[in-house]
Amino acid sequence: MRISVSILTLLALTAPGFAAEAISYKGTLNGTPILVELTDPAGGPVAGRYSYVEHGVDIPLEAAEGAAGQIVLTEEAPCAPGLCPVDDDYNVTAWPVAATWTLSIAVDGSLTGSWQAQGKSKTLAIDLQKVGQRTLPDATDPTPYGLHDSAYALTFSRGAVFSAETAPYDFLKLDVPLQEGPVETLQGSHFRYVTDPRTKFAFPRILDLSDGGDITAANEELAAEHAGISLGAFDCLSQIYSGFGGRDDMLEMGIGTLAGYDDETVIMTYLSPTLTTWTESGSTFCAGAYPNNHSNVFMIDTGTGEPLALARVFKDWIAVTNTTDYAAPIDQAAALAAPQDYIWQAGQTLIDYVIANKTSEDAASDDDCGINDLIASNLGVRFLPGDTVVFDLEGLPHAILACGEDLLTVKLADIPELLAPTAAEVFPSLAKK
């Protein structure tokens, strides 16, 4: 996923005549800042979602009938025991109502109106200015869930771009001041961790590089990954509403929480002008079969922000599947030219090396887990200062996650027979050996 970080592009979206099926607004409800996204009134009944900027959780706005020239919406209340019952097919048969919105459209596209709590006579003022619009993907349901899901899918769909143009509402949701941690030094470069106060986990941003090089692309990718995790946390918060999938039988399954992302641990492990690596670990859970216990390694080319192709470091790191054409034969040179289009894994030379040299304090555990088989299928690496590589197990299924461990730590300079000719481009110290 790549996320554009330039908020200025939103200005282009307000041009008259821009074809759109969903419109984003920024404004206030009773003076409190909110964001709103609605289906285009020209396309039929209006539905949407909104969020208080301070909290980030989406709230469904269901279509309702109103007088000509007005938009009337029913705001859902959160599910609670007995409020979102389901039938035998797990379809919600009723959902709670929080309030009614009544809006009028001005010539400039702005909206004004009132918010009235269910069963109450007092109203609160709504004032919204149009800030963006997007064309919805084909077959998108014109519902709160359709709007929410079509934008959230951009954060994990292969080749998708999450930007001010493709998801203005969600993009603006992330545009809040971040809390800044102290400056830290790693291999002569400097970075700090920043935190969205709503999702609470810290994520790194680069401040400068040891050679004074450009940090823009790497920071864009770090911001993209940070944003994707935050949107995952907001997604789980939003599932407390029936309009976003909430049901009575899911109330004990983590919905309406940050899903454990607030306890995510992110650690910058390597930072140089050529390579940036970090780990993300934790245990998240939101209406799944079991928690997602994970410890993942991320590596990017600092100059380009693109994922590092490990074939540039190890000559036996090979492409095994072309994800754009599963039937196509694998050409390793072509794969290295477009590594994002392939699934990669360690080749037999690396597998044999780690099996022969792995360190383990528990032989019984090796036998129970079938470590050698796991090395053959799940061998991974991460890099540490001193141009050191740690061979480990990555991507293990939930049932055997406890078998994950560091297998071998060695300096790259000590294994020249395993390195690709381009390894020194990523680790310049190797050229000096």
C-alpha positions as a Markdown table, in Angstrom:
| # | Residue | x | y | z |
|---|---|---|---|---|
| 1 | Met | 0.0 | 0.0 | 0.0 |
| 2 | Arg | 1.2 | 3.5 | -0.8 |
| 3 | Ile | -0.4 | 6.5 | 0.9 |
| 4 | Ser | 0.0 | 10.0 | -0.5 |
| 5 | Val | 0.8 | 12.4 | 2.3 |
| 6 | Ser | 0.1 | 15.7 | 0.5 |
| 7 | Ile | -3.1 | 17.2 | 1.9 |
| 8 | Leu | -2.8 | 20.0 | -0.7 |
| 9 | Thr | -4.3 | 17.7 | -3.4 |
| 10 | Leu | -7.7 | 18.0 | -1.7 |
| 11 | Leu | -8.0 | 21.5 | -3.1 |
| 12 | Ala | -8.3 | 20.1 | -6.6 |
| 13 | Leu | -11.3 | 18.0 | -5.6 |
| 14 | Thr | -13.6 | 20.9 | -5.0 |
| 15 | Ala | -13.6 | 22.0 | -8.6 |
| 16 | Pro | -17.2 | 22.3 | -10.0 |
| 17 | Gly | -18.4 | 19.5 | -12.2 |
| 18 | Phe | -16.1 | 16.8 | -10.8 |
| 19 | Ala | -17.9 | 13.5 | -11.3 |
| 20 | Ala | -18.4 | 11.8 | -8.0 |
| 21 | Glu | -20.6 | 9.3 | -6.2 |
| 22 | Ala | -19.5 | 10.1 | -2.7 |
| 23 | Ile | -18.8 | 13.5 | -1.2 |
| 24 | Ser | -16.7 | 14.4 | 1.9 |
| 25 | Tyr | -17.4 | 17.2 | 4.3 |
| 26 | Lys | -15.6 | 18.8 | 7.2 |
| 27 | Gly | -17.4 | 20.9 | 9.8 |
| 28 | Thr | -19.0 | 20.9 | 13.2 |
| 29 | Leu | -21.9 | 19.3 | 15.1 |
| 30 | Asn | -22.8 | 21.5 | 18.0 |
| 31 | Gly | -19.4 | 23.2 | 17.6 |
| 32 | Thr | -17.4 | 19.9 | 17.8 |
| 33 | Pro | -15.3 | 19.1 | 14.7 |
| 34 | Ile | -16.6 | 16.2 | 12.6 |
| 35 | Leu | -16.0 | 14.6 | 9.2 |
| 36 | Val | -18.8 | 13.3 | 7.1 |
| 37 | Glu | -19.0 | 11.2 | 3.9 |
| 38 | Leu | -22.3 | 10.9 | 2.0 |
| 39 | Thr | -23.5 | 9.2 | -1.2 |
| 40 | Asp | -24.1 | 11.7 | -3.9 |
| 41 | Pro | -27.7 | 13.0 | -3.7 |
| 42 | Ala | -27.9 | 12.9 | -7.5 |
| 43 | Gly | -27.6 | 9.1 | -7.3 |
| 44 | Gly | -30.7 | 8.4 | -5.2 |
| 45 | Pro | -31.4 | 8.2 | -1.4 |
| 46 | Val | -28.5 | 9.5 | 0.6 |
| 47 | Ala | -26.6 | 7.4 | 3.2 |
| 48 | Gly | -23.3 | 7.9 | 4.8 |
| 49 | Arg | -21.0 | 7.9 | 7.8 |
| 50 | Tyr | -19.4 | 10.4 | 10.1 |
| 51 | Ser | -16.8 | 10.6 | 12.8 |
| 52 | Tyr | -15.7 | 13.0 | 15.5 |
| 53 | Val | -12.2 | 14.0 | 14.7 |
| 54 | Glu | -11.2 | 13.5 | 18.3 |
| 55 | His | -12.1 | 9.8 | 18.3 |
| 56 | Gly | -11.9 | 8.5 | 14.7 |
| 57 | Val | -14.6 | 5.9 | 14.9 |
| 58 | Asp | -17.1 | 5.8 | 12.0 |
| 59 | Ile | -20.8 | 6.1 | 12.9 |
| 60 | Pro | -23.4 | 5.0 | 10.3 |
| 61 | Leu | -26.0 | 7.4 | 8.8 |
| 62 | Glu | -28.8 | 5.4 | 7.2 |
| 63 | Ala | -31.0 | 6.8 | 4.5 |
| 64 | Ala | -34.4 | 8.1 | 5.6 |
| 65 | Glu | -37.3 | 9.9 | 3.9 |
| 66 | Gly | -37.7 | 13.7 | 4.1 |
| 67 | Ala | -39.2 | 16.7 | 2.5 |
| 68 | Ala | -38.2 | 17.7 | -1.0 |
| 69 | Gly | -34.9 | 19.6 | -1.1 |
| 70 | Gln | -33.7 | 18.1 | 2.2 |
| 71 | Ile | -31.5 | 15.2 | 3.2 |
| 72 | Val | -32.7 | 13.2 | 6.1 |
| 73 | Leu | -30.5 | 10.6 | 7.8 |
| 74 | Thr | -30.9 | 8.2 | 10.7 |
| 75 | Glu | -27.9 | 8.0 | 13.0 |
| 76 | Glu | -27.3 | 4.5 | 14.5 |
| 77 | Ala | -26.6 | 4.0 | 18.2 |
| 78 | Pro | -24.0 | 1.4 | 19.2 |
| 79 | Cys | -25.0 | -2.2 | 19.7 |
| 80 | Ala | -25.5 | -3.3 | 23.3 |
| 81 | Pro | -27.0 | -6.5 | 24.7 |
| 82 | Gly | -30.4 | -7.0 | 23.2 |
| 83 | Leu | -30.2 | -4.0 | 20.8 |
| 84 | Cys | -28.9 | -5.8 | 17.7 |
| 85 | Pro | -30.5 | -9.2 | 17.6 |
| 86 | Val | -30.0 | -11.6 | 14.8 |
| 87 | Asp | -32.1 | -14.3 | 13.0 |
| 88 | Asp | -31.1 | -17.9 | 12.3 |
| 89 | Asp | -28.9 | -16.7 | 9.4 |
| 90 | Tyr | -27.1 | -14.1 | 11.7 |
| 91 | Asn | -28.8 | -11.2 | 10.0 |
| 92 | Val | -29.5 | -8.3 | 12.3 |
| 93 | Thr | -33.3 | -7.9 | 12.6 |
| 94 | Ala | -33.2 | -4.5 | 14.4 |
| 95 | Trp | -30.8 | -1.8 | 15.3 |
| 96 | Pro | -30.9 | 1.1 | 17.8 |
| 97 | Val | -31.5 | 4.7 | 16.7 |
| 98 | Ala | -29.5 | 7.6 | 18.2 |
| 99 | Ala | -30.6 | 10.6 | 16.3 |
| 100 | Thr | -32.0 | 12.2 | 13.1 |
| 101 | Trp | -30.1 | 14.5 | 10.8 |
| 102 | Thr | -32.0 | 17.0 | 8.7 |
| 103 | Leu | -29.8 | 18.9 | 6.2 |
| 104 | Ser | -30.2 | 21.4 | 3.4 |
| 105 | Ile | -27.8 | 21.8 | 0.5 |
| 106 | Ala | -26.5 | 25.3 | -0.4 |
| 107 | Val | -25.6 | 26.4 | -3.9 |
| 108 | Asp | -21.9 | 26.0 | -3.1 |
| 109 | Gly | -22.4 | 22.4 | -2.0 |
| 110 | Ser | -22.2 | 23.1 | 1.8 |
| 111 | Leu | -24.7 | 21.5 | 4.2 |
| 112 | Thr | -26.5 | 23.0 | 7.1 |
| 113 | Gly | -29.1 | 21.6 | 9.4 |
| 114 | Ser | -29.9 | 20.0 | 12.7 |
| 115 | Trp | -29.2 | 16.9 | 14.8 |
| 116 | Gln | -32.1 | 15.7 | 17.0 |
| 117 | Ala | -31.6 | 12.9 | 19.5 |
| 118 | Gln | -34.1 | 10.1 | 19.4 |
| 119 | Gly | -37.2 | 10.9 | 21.5 |
| 120 | Lys | -35.9 | 14.5 | 22.3 |
| 121 | Ser | -37.2 | 17.8 | 21.1 |
| 122 | Lys | -34.0 | 19.8 | 21.4 |
| 123 | Thr | -31.8 | 20.1 | 18.2 |
| 124 | Leu | -28.1 | 20.8 | 17.7 |
| 125 | Ala | -26.7 | 22.7 | 14.7 |
| 126 | Ile | -24.8 | 21.0 | 11.9 |
| 127 | Asp | -22.5 | 23.0 | 9.6 |
| 128 | Leu | -20.5 | 21.2 | 6.9 |
| 129 | Gln | -18.3 | 22.4 | 4.0 |
| 130 | Lys | -17.4 | 20.1 | 1.1 |
| 131 | Val | -13.7 | 19.1 | 1.0 |
| 132 | Gly | -13.5 | 16.2 | -1.4 |
| 133 | Gln | -15.3 | 13.7 | -3.5 |
| 134 | Arg | -14.5 | 10.3 | -5.0 |
| 135 | Thr | -15.9 | 7.9 | -7.5 |
| 136 | Leu | -16.9 | 4.7 | -5.8 |
| 137 | Pro | -15.6 | 1.3 | -7.1 |
| 138 | Asp | -18.0 | -0.6 | -9.3 |
| 139 | Ala | -20.7 | -2.5 | -7.3 |
| 140 | Thr | -20.2 | -0.5 | -4.1 |
| 141 | Asp | -23.4 | -0.7 | -2.0 |
| 142 | Pro | -24.7 | 2.9 | -1.4 |
| 143 | Thr | -24.8 | 2.3 | 2.3 |
| 144 | Pro | -22.6 | 3.2 | 5.3 |
| 145 | Tyr | -20.9 | -0.1 | 5.1 |
| 146 | Gly | -20.3 | 0.2 | 1.4 |
| 147 | Leu | -18.6 | 3.6 | 1.9 |
| 148 | His | -16.5 | 2.4 | 4.8 |
| 149 | Asp | -15.5 | -0.9 | 3.2 |
| 150 | Ser | -14.6 | 0.6 | -0.2 |
| 151 | Ala | -12.2 | 3.0 | 1.4 |
| 152 | Tyr | -10.7 | 0.6 | 4.0 |
| 153 | Ala | -10.0 | -1.9 | 1.3 |
| 154 | Leu | -7.5 | 0.5 | -0.3 |
| 155 | Thr | -5.2 | 0.0 | 2.7 |
| 156 | Phe | -4.6 | -3.7 | 2.0 |
| 157 | Ser | -5.6 | -4.3 | -1.7 |
| 158 | Arg | -2.7 | -5.1 | -3.9 |
| 159 | Gly | -1.8 | -2.1 | -6.1 |
| 160 | Ala | -4.3 | 0.2 | -4.5 |
| 161 | Val | -3.5 | 3.8 | -3.7 |
| 162 | Phe | -4.9 | 5.4 | -0.6 |
| 163 | Ser | -4.8 | 9.1 | -1.1 |
| 164 | Ala | -6.7 | 12.4 | -0.8 |
| 165 | Glu | -8.2 | 11.6 | -4.2 |
| 166 | Thr | -9.2 | 8.0 | -3.6 |
| 167 | Ala | -10.4 | 8.3 | 0.0 |
| 168 | Pro | -10.7 | 12.0 | 1.1 |
| 169 | Tyr | -12.8 | 11.3 | 4.2 |
| 170 | Asp | -10.4 | 8.6 | 5.6 |
| 171 | Phe | -7.4 | 10.6 | 4.5 |
| 172 | Leu | -8.5 | 13.6 | 6.4 |
| 173 | Lys | -9.4 | 11.4 | 9.4 |
| 174 | Leu | -5.7 | 10.7 | 9.8 |
| 175 | Asp | -4.6 | 14.4 | 9.5 |
| 176 | Val | -4.3 | 15.1 | 13.3 |
| 177 | Pro | -1.3 | 16.3 | 15.3 |
| 178 | Leu | 0.9 | 13.4 | 16.3 |
| 179 | Gln | 2.6 | 13.2 | 19.7 |
| 180 | Glu | 6.4 | 13.2 | 19.3 |
| 181 | Gly | 8.8 | 11.1 | 21.3 |
| 182 | Pro | 12.5 | 12.0 | 21.9 |
| 183 | Val | 15.1 | 11.9 | 19.2 |
| 184 | Glu | 16.9 | 8.6 | 18.9 |
| 185 | Thr | 20.1 | 7.7 | 17.1 |
| 186 | Leu | 20.7 | 4.5 | 15.1 |
| 187 | Gln | 23.9 | 4.0 | 13.0 |
| 188 | Gly | 24.5 | 7.8 | 12.8 |
| 189 | Ser | 21.0 | 8.6 | 11.6 |
| 190 | His | 18.2 | 10.0 | 13.7 |
| 191 | Phe | 14.5 | 9.2 | 14.1 |
| 192 | Arg | 11.7 | 9.5 | 16.6 |
| 193 | Tyr | 8.5 | 7.7 | 17.4 |
| 194 | Val | 5.2 | 9.5 | 16.8 |
| 195 | Thr | 1.8 | 8.5 | 18.2 |
| 196 | Asp | -1.7 | 9.2 | 17.0 |
| 197 | Pro | -3.4 | 9.9 | 20.4 |
| 198 | Arg | -6.5 | 8.1 | 19.3 |
| 199 | Thr | -4.9 | 4.7 | 18.4 |
| 200 | Lys | -2.0 | 5.1 | 21.0 |
| 201 | Phe | 0.8 | 3.0 | 19.4 |
| 202 | Ala | 4.1 | 4.6 | 18.5 |
| 203 | Phe | 5.6 | 4.4 | 15.0 |
| 204 | Pro | 8.9 | 5.7 | 13.7 |
| 205 | Arg | 9.7 | 8.7 | 11.5 |
| 206 | Ile | 13.1 | 9.4 | 10.1 |
| 207 | Leu | 14.6 | 12.9 | 11.0 |
| 208 | Asp | 17.9 | 12.7 | 9.1 |
| 209 | Leu | 20.3 | 10.2 | 7.6 |
| 210 | Ser | 24.0 | 9.8 | 8.3 |
| 211 | Asp | 24.9 | 10.9 | 4.8 |
| 212 | Gly | 22.4 | 13.8 | 4.7 |
| 213 | Gly | 20.3 | 12.0 | 2.1 |
| 214 | Asp | 16.6 | 12.4 | 1.2 |
| 215 | Ile | 14.2 | 10.9 | 3.7 |
| 216 | Thr | 11.0 | 11.8 | 1.9 |
| 217 | Ala | 10.2 | 8.4 | 0.3 |
| 218 | Ala | 11.0 | 6.4 | 3.4 |
| 219 | Asn | 8.9 | 8.6 | 5.6 |
| 220 | Glu | 6.0 | 8.3 | 3.2 |
| 221 | Glu | 6.1 | 4.6 | 3.4 |
| 222 | Leu | 6.4 | 4.7 | 7.2 |
| 223 | Ala | 3.4 | 7.0 | 7.3 |
| 224 | Ala | 1.5 | 4.7 | 5.0 |
| 225 | Glu | 2.1 | 1.7 | 7.3 |
| 226 | His | 1.3 | 3.7 | 10.4 |
| 227 | Ala | -2.0 | 4.9 | 8.8 |
| 228 | Gly | -3.0 | 1.4 | 7.7 |
| 229 | Ile | -2.7 | 0.1 | 11.2 |
| 230 | Ser | -4.6 | 3.1 | 12.6 |
| 231 | Leu | -7.4 | 2.5 | 10.1 |
| 232 | Gly | -7.5 | -1.1 | 11.2 |
| 233 | Ala | -8.0 | 0.0 | 14.8 |
| 234 | Phe | -10.7 | 2.5 | 13.7 |
| 235 | Asp | -12.4 | -0.3 | 11.7 |
| 236 | Cys | -12.7 | -2.5 | 14.8 |
| 237 | Leu | -14.1 | 0.5 | 16.8 |
| 238 | Ser | -16.7 | 1.0 | 14.1 |
| 239 | Gln | -17.9 | -2.6 | 14.2 |
| 240 | Ile | -19.9 | -1.8 | 17.4 |
| 241 | Tyr | -22.5 | -0.5 | 15.0 |
| 242 | Ser | -24.9 | -2.7 | 13.1 |
| 243 | Gly | -24.3 | -0.7 | 9.9 |
| 244 | Phe | -20.7 | -1.8 | 10.0 |
| 245 | Gly | -21.3 | -5.5 | 10.9 |
| 246 | Gly | -22.1 | -5.3 | 14.7 |
| 247 | Arg | -24.4 | -7.9 | 16.2 |
| 248 | Asp | -25.4 | -9.0 | 19.7 |
| 249 | Asp | -23.5 | -12.3 | 19.3 |
| 250 | Met | -20.2 | -10.3 | 18.6 |
| 251 | Leu | -20.2 | -8.1 | 21.6 |
| 252 | Glu | -17.7 | -10.4 | 23.5 |
| 253 | Met | -15.5 | -10.7 | 20.4 |
| 254 | Gly | -13.5 | -7.4 | 20.7 |
| 255 | Ile | -15.8 | -5.2 | 18.5 |
| 256 | Gly | -15.9 | -1.6 | 19.6 |
| 257 | Thr | -12.3 | -1.7 | 20.9 |
| 258 | Leu | -8.9 | -0.8 | 19.4 |
| 259 | Ala | -8.5 | -4.6 | 18.8 |
| 260 | Gly | -5.2 | -4.5 | 20.7 |
| 261 | Tyr | -3.5 | -2.2 | 18.3 |
| 262 | Asp | -3.0 | 0.2 | 21.1 |
| 263 | Asp | -0.5 | -2.3 | 22.5 |
| 264 | Glu | 1.3 | -2.9 | 19.2 |
| 265 | Thr | 5.1 | -2.7 | 19.6 |
| 266 | Val | 6.9 | -1.2 | 16.7 |
| 267 | Ile | 10.8 | -1.1 | 16.8 |
| 268 | Met | 13.1 | 0.5 | 14.3 |
| 269 | Thr | 15.9 | -2.1 | 14.0 |
| 270 | Tyr | 18.1 | -0.8 | 11.2 |
| 271 | Leu | 18.5 | 2.7 | 9.6 |
| 272 | Ser | 21.0 | 3.7 | 7.0 |
| 273 | Pro | 20.9 | 5.7 | 3.7 |
| 274 | Thr | 20.2 | 2.4 | 1.9 |
| 275 | Leu | 18.0 | 0.4 | 4.2 |
| 276 | Thr | 15.3 | 1.0 | 6.8 |
| 277 | Thr | 13.9 | -1.9 | 8.8 |
| 278 | Trp | 11.4 | -2.2 | 11.6 |
| 279 | Thr | 9.4 | -4.9 | 13.4 |
| 280 | Glu | 5.7 | -4.9 | 14.4 |
| 281 | Ser | 4.6 | -7.3 | 17.0 |
| 282 | Gly | 1.6 | -7.8 | 19.2 |
| 283 | Ser | -1.7 | -9.6 | 19.6 |
| 284 | Thr | -4.8 | -8.2 | 17.9 |
| 285 | Phe | -8.4 | -9.5 | 17.9 |
| 286 | Cys | -11.6 | -8.2 | 16.4 |
| 287 | Ala | -14.4 | -10.7 | 15.7 |
| 288 | Gly | -12.1 | -13.4 | 14.4 |
| 289 | Ala | -11.6 | -17.1 | 15.2 |
| 290 | Tyr | -8.6 | -16.4 | 17.3 |
| 291 | Pro | -6.2 | -13.5 | 18.1 |
| 292 | Asn | -3.6 | -12.5 | 15.5 |
| 293 | Asn | -0.4 | -13.1 | 17.4 |
| 294 | His | 2.3 | -11.7 | 15.2 |
| 295 | Ser | 5.9 | -10.5 | 14.9 |
| 296 | Asn | 6.5 | -9.1 | 11.4 |
| 297 | Val | 9.6 | -7.7 | 9.8 |
| 298 | Phe | 9.5 | -4.8 | 7.3 |
| 299 | Met | 12.3 | -3.7 | 5.1 |
| 300 | Ile | 12.4 | -0.8 | 2.6 |
| 301 | Asp | 15.0 | 0.8 | 0.4 |
| 302 | Thr | 15.5 | 4.1 | 2.2 |
| 303 | Gly | 16.0 | 6.0 | -1.1 |
| 304 | Thr | 12.9 | 4.8 | -2.9 |
| 305 | Gly | 10.6 | 3.8 | -0.1 |
| 306 | Glu | 9.9 | 0.5 | -1.9 |
| 307 | Pro | 10.2 | -2.9 | -0.2 |
| 308 | Leu | 13.7 | -4.3 | -0.2 |
| 309 | Ala | 14.1 | -7.2 | -2.6 |
| 310 | Leu | 16.1 | -9.7 | -0.5 |
| 311 | Ala | 17.5 | -11.1 | -3.8 |
| 312 | Arg | 19.7 | -8.0 | -3.8 |
| 313 | Val | 21.3 | -9.3 | -0.6 |
| 314 | Phe | 21.2 | -13.1 | -0.9 |
| 315 | Lys | 21.9 | -14.9 | -4.2 |
| 316 | Asp | 19.6 | -17.8 | -3.3 |
| 317 | Trp | 16.6 | -15.7 | -2.3 |
| 318 | Ile | 14.2 | -16.7 | -5.1 |
| 319 | Ala | 10.8 | -15.8 | -6.6 |
| 320 | Val | 8.4 | -18.7 | -6.4 |
| 321 | Thr | 5.1 | -17.2 | -7.6 |
| 322 | Asn | 4.1 | -14.5 | -10.1 |
| 323 | Thr | 1.1 | -12.9 | -8.4 |
| 324 | Thr | 0.0 | -11.2 | -11.6 |
| 325 | Asp | 0.0 | -14.4 | -13.6 |
| 326 | Tyr | 0.2 | -17.6 | -11.5 |
| 327 | Ala | 0.7 | -19.8 | -14.5 |
| 328 | Ala | 3.7 | -17.9 | -15.8 |
| 329 | Pro | 7.1 | -19.5 | -15.6 |
| 330 | Ile | 9.5 | -17.7 | -13.2 |
| 331 | Asp | 12.3 | -15.7 | -14.7 |
| 332 | Gln | 14.5 | -14.7 | -11.7 |
| 333 | Ala | 16.0 | -11.7 | -13.5 |
| 334 | Ala | 12.5 | -10.4 | -14.5 |
| 335 | Ala | 11.3 | -11.0 | -10.9 |
| 336 | Leu | 14.2 | -8.9 | -9.5 |
| 337 | Ala | 13.2 | -6.1 | -11.8 |
| 338 | Ala | 9.6 | -6.1 | -10.5 |
| 339 | Pro | 9.9 | -7.8 | -7.0 |
| 340 | Gln | 6.5 | -6.5 | -5.9 |
| 341 | Asp | 4.8 | -8.8 | -8.4 |
| 342 | Tyr | 6.2 | -12.0 | -6.9 |
| 343 | Ile | 6.2 | -14.1 | -3.8 |
| 344 | Trp | 9.7 | -14.8 | -2.5 |
| 345 | Gln | 11.4 | -17.3 | -0.2 |
| 346 | Ala | 14.8 | -18.7 | 0.7 |
| 347 | Gly | 16.3 | -21.1 | -1.7 |
| 348 | Gln | 17.9 | -24.5 | -0.8 |
| 349 | Thr | 21.4 | -23.1 | -0.3 |
| 350 | Leu | 20.2 | -20.8 | 2.5 |
| 351 | Ile | 17.9 | -23.4 | 4.0 |
| 352 | Asp | 20.8 | -25.9 | 4.2 |
| 353 | Tyr | 23.1 | -23.3 | 5.7 |
| 354 | Val | 20.7 | -22.4 | 8.5 |
| 355 | Ile | 19.9 | -26.0 | 9.3 |
| 356 | Ala | 23.6 | -26.9 | 9.5 |
| 357 | Asn | 24.5 | -23.9 | 11.7 |
| 358 | Lys | 21.4 | -23.0 | 13.7 |
| 359 | Thr | 21.8 | -22.5 | 17.4 |
| 360 | Ser | 19.1 | -23.9 | 19.8 |
| 361 | Glu | 19.0 | -24.3 | 23.5 |
| 362 | Asp | 16.1 | -26.8 | 23.4 |
| 363 | Ala | 16.6 | -29.9 | 21.2 |
| 364 | Ala | 13.3 | -31.3 | 22.4 |
| 365 | Ser | 11.5 | -28.2 | 21.2 |
| 366 | Asp | 13.2 | -28.6 | 17.8 |
| 367 | Asp | 11.8 | -32.1 | 17.6 |
| 368 | Asp | 8.3 | -31.1 | 18.7 |
| 369 | Cys | 8.1 | -28.2 | 16.3 |
| 370 | Gly | 9.8 | -29.9 | 13.4 |
| 371 | Ile | 12.2 | -26.9 | 13.1 |
| 372 | Asn | 14.0 | -28.2 | 10.0 |
| 373 | Asp | 10.7 | -28.5 | 8.1 |
| 374 | Leu | 9.7 | -25.0 | 9.2 |
| 375 | Ile | 13.1 | -23.6 | 8.1 |
| 376 | Ala | 12.4 | -25.0 | 4.7 |
| 377 | Ser | 9.0 | -23.3 | 4.5 |
| 378 | Asn | 9.2 | -20.2 | 6.7 |
| 379 | Leu | 12.8 | -19.0 | 6.8 |
| 380 | Gly | 13.0 | -15.3 | 7.3 |
| 381 | Val | 15.6 | -12.7 | 8.0 |
| 382 | Arg | 16.1 | -9.3 | 9.7 |
| 383 | Phe | 19.1 | -7.0 | 9.9 |
| 384 | Leu | 20.7 | -5.4 | 12.9 |
| 385 | Pro | 23.4 | -2.7 | 13.3 |
| 386 | Gly | 26.9 | -3.9 | 12.5 |
| 387 | Asp | 25.5 | -5.3 | 9.3 |
| 388 | Thr | 24.4 | -8.4 | 11.0 |
| 389 | Val | 21.7 | -10.8 | 9.8 |
| 390 | Val | 19.4 | -12.8 | 12.0 |
| 391 | Phe | 17.8 | -15.8 | 10.4 |
| 392 | Asp | 14.4 | -16.6 | 12.0 |
| 393 | Leu | 11.0 | -18.1 | 11.3 |
| 394 | Glu | 8.3 | -15.9 | 10.0 |
| 395 | Gly | 4.7 | -16.2 | 8.9 |
| 396 | Leu | 4.0 | -19.2 | 11.0 |
| 397 | Pro | 0.3 | -20.3 | 11.3 |
| 398 | His | -1.5 | -19.6 | 14.5 |
| 399 | Ala | -1.3 | -23.2 | 15.7 |
| 400 | Ile | 2.5 | -23.3 | 15.7 |
| 401 | Leu | 3.3 | -19.7 | 16.3 |
| 402 | Ala | 5.1 | -20.7 | 19.6 |
| 403 | Cys | 7.7 | -22.5 | 17.5 |
| 404 | Gly | 8.9 | -19.1 | 16.1 |
| 405 | Glu | 12.5 | -18.3 | 17.2 |
| 406 | Asp | 15.7 | -16.8 | 16.2 |
| 407 | Leu | 17.8 | -19.5 | 14.6 |
| 408 | Leu | 21.2 | -18.0 | 13.8 |
| 409 | Thr | 22.9 | -14.6 | 14.0 |
| 410 | Val | 25.9 | -13.9 | 11.8 |
| 411 | Lys | 27.7 | -10.9 | 10.3 |
| 412 | Leu | 27.1 | -10.6 | 6.6 |
| 413 | Ala | 30.9 | -10.2 | 6.0 |
| 414 | Asp | 31.4 | -13.7 | 7.4 |
| 415 | Ile | 29.1 | -15.4 | 4.8 |
| 416 | Pro | 30.3 | -14.0 | 1.4 |
| 417 | Glu | 29.5 | -17.3 | -0.3 |
| 418 | Leu | 25.7 | -16.6 | 0.4 |
| 419 | Leu | 25.7 | -13.0 | -0.8 |
| 420 | Ala | 24.5 | -11.6 | -4.1 |
| 421 | Pro | 26.9 | -9.4 | -6.1 |
| 422 | Thr | 24.6 | -6.4 | -5.3 |
| 423 | Ala | 24.7 | -6.9 | -1.5 |
| 424 | Ala | 27.3 | -4.2 | -1.2 |
| 425 | Glu | 24.8 | -1.7 | -2.7 |
| 426 | Val | 22.6 | -2.3 | 0.3 |
| 427 | Phe | 25.4 | -2.7 | 2.8 |
| 428 | Pro | 28.3 | -0.5 | 1.7 |
| 429 | Ser | 30.6 | -1.9 | 4.4 |
| 430 | Leu | 30.8 | -5.2 | 2.4 |
| 431 | Ala | 32.6 | -3.4 | -0.4 |
| 432 | Lys | 35.4 | -2.5 | 2.0 |
| 433 | Lys | 36.1 | -6.2 | 2.8 |
